[in-house]
Amino acid sequence: MKRTLAASLVGFLALAVGGAVVEAQQREQPQPPRTKVEAFEAQEGVVVVRGFSKIGDMKGVYGGVVSVQSMEFTNAATGKKEYGVTIEVKEASRLEREDRSFIDYDEIGSLIKGIDYISKVDRSATKLDSFQADYRTKGEFAISTFSSANDIMCSISSGRIGRVSTFFKIADLAKFRNLIVNAKAKLDSIKVP
């Protein structure tokens, strides 16, 4: 009986350790690029010139910061360009985690429309007690509005595994929208048709 119990315990420990190892390996394996900008930036064997303009920052209600930048990537050999926006999210916690998402230029319009829609969602969207409305991009960026006690809040998140989030009042969503609009305007001013 002791052997059976010991064998079961060893088997359980092996499964637990093996599962933790597989999970850690999945986190460490590079993920394939989800956006055109990520794929362009990841080119090997070529010179990629990066241009960027910081558009602005927003501080969250519990700390943390969201930063928006316009980006231009150029293949120095071919002159081919790719444009987009990066959104960096930093949490204000003991770990001070951060992550960044890429938004392709052709996805910016949809993001603005998504922000417009979720900023208007309120408790009347459902007959249940609480709600949450989400908009996600290909580059693992997410923005959500949700009911919280007697208020409506918003979260801005980035990342695939271990998502990083910063929280805002719903009124702050207009400021974030303006950052995205300004980032697109900056790109429009430099793009060659």
Order of alpha helices (4+ residues) and beta strands (2+ residues): alpha-alpha-beta-beta-beta-beta-alpha-beta-beta-beta-beta-alpha
